[in-house]
């Protein structure tokens, strides 16, 4: 399990923003499909988090979320930080 401190829907929203931007610049069709799948998963978890503030996704999801946020942070995009 990751040491990432899950901060709820705001983290998921930030990851969605990062992946949407990545999706918009991607030209590889397989990569686009993978990104779209990740966005769909994030949107589902986002809806659950906004409907119930006590909801916490499973550890596997949080590990993936942590990775997306690390990639967003590595991009150095002030809009995403």
Order of alpha helices (4+ residues) and beta strands (2+ residues): alpha-alpha-alpha
